[in-house]
Amino acid sequence: MEIHEALYTTRMMRRLRPDPIPLETQTRMIDAAVRAPNGGNTQRWHFVTVDDPVLIREFAHLFREARDLEYAKFESGSGPMATPAPGSNIAAHADTMRRMKGSGDYLADHFEKIPLLIFVFAIDDLGGANIYPAIWSLLLAARAEGVGGVMTMVLRNFEDRVNQLLGVPAGEGWKMSAMLAMGYPRGKWGVAANRRPVHEVSSRNRWDAPFGLEVPEPLWPPHRDATARLATVG
Ligand SMILES: Cc1cc2nc3c(=O)[nH]c(=O)nc-3n(C[C@H](O)[C@H](O)[C@H](O)COP(=O)(O)O)c2cc1C
């Protein structure tokens, strides 16, 4: 797969088929993940794959409970999902949240049918900086295999129970960074178009100076008239 196609279309997929993901495919995903940059190349990461239906059922209960907690925070105006970036469109954010809640409900309601969970652990992940490159590489490698999924963090609300269910040696410093719910998607891959464009989130030399080019539409897939879509400003 062409790298830009992977970068532009690796969306979070929450409507997943129950079909198992072959072990060889899982291996290729994790093998790509461990090539990711990490501070000092200490590689303090560990991936626990879960495909045991009994265990997945346990996590389904826990996931629904954890999600309820997160949405209660959201509805009270706190938590990571409540506040869009300064200057962004509040109505667009509300619309995104409504759609995300809909596909999140589907994931939660069909959790028992998810074929693969990947729990990612790290020691001292530097606020995520030391582990998210590997997680993103894993998701991109999955995309190349036609496998989709979603990165979730809500189970960190029940870290002790997760550690207990998976036998994590937490005393060594391992902490859960994320849980990836993975499967072959029911829907189609599409460009992540619901993003603020480059010129709205970038500037040149000074925070309040223009970046220099305007990008009214995503630059992939390539357009025959691509230069016409980049307007020089400032
Ligand atoms: C740190 C992080 C945590 C996330 N946690 C969740 C989560 O708990 N549940 C979920 O459904 N999606 C979660 N997501 C996925 C985001 O909701 C998703 O990337 C965003 O809505 C944009 O959607 P798209 O990537 O499909 O374009 C998370 C993403 C990141 C980077």
The ligand as a Gaussian input file, in Angstrom:
#p B3LYP/6-31G(d) Opt

LIG

0 1
 C       -5.139000       8.920000      22.901000
 C       -6.390000       8.471000      22.181000
 C       -7.418000       7.893000      22.910000
 C       -8.589000       7.463000      22.274000
 N       -9.553000       6.859000      23.021000
 C      -10.648000       6.379000      22.399000
 C      -11.620000       5.642000      23.142000
 O      -11.484000       5.417000      24.354000
 N      -12.706000       5.181000      22.491000
 C      -12.880000       5.389000      21.145000
 O      -13.894000       4.940000      20.591000
 N      -11.969000       6.095000      20.407000
 C      -10.866000       6.568000      21.002000
 N       -9.904000       7.224000      20.255000
 C      -10.109000       7.472000      18.807000
 C      -10.558000       8.898000      18.525000
 O      -11.861000       9.090000      18.997000
 C      -10.492000       9.150000      16.995000
 O       -9.165000       9.092000      16.562000
 C      -11.067000      10.518000      16.609000
 O      -12.418000      10.593000      16.915000
 C      -10.919000      10.797000      15.111000
 O      -11.524000       9.790000      14.371000
 P      -10.778000       9.137000      13.092000
 O       -9.397000       8.803000      13.578000
 O      -11.593000       7.939000      12.717000
 O      -10.785000      10.161000      12.030000
 C       -8.725000       7.647000      20.875000
 C       -7.677000       8.223000      20.142000
 C       -6.515000       8.615000      20.785000
 C       -5.380000       9.205000      19.967000

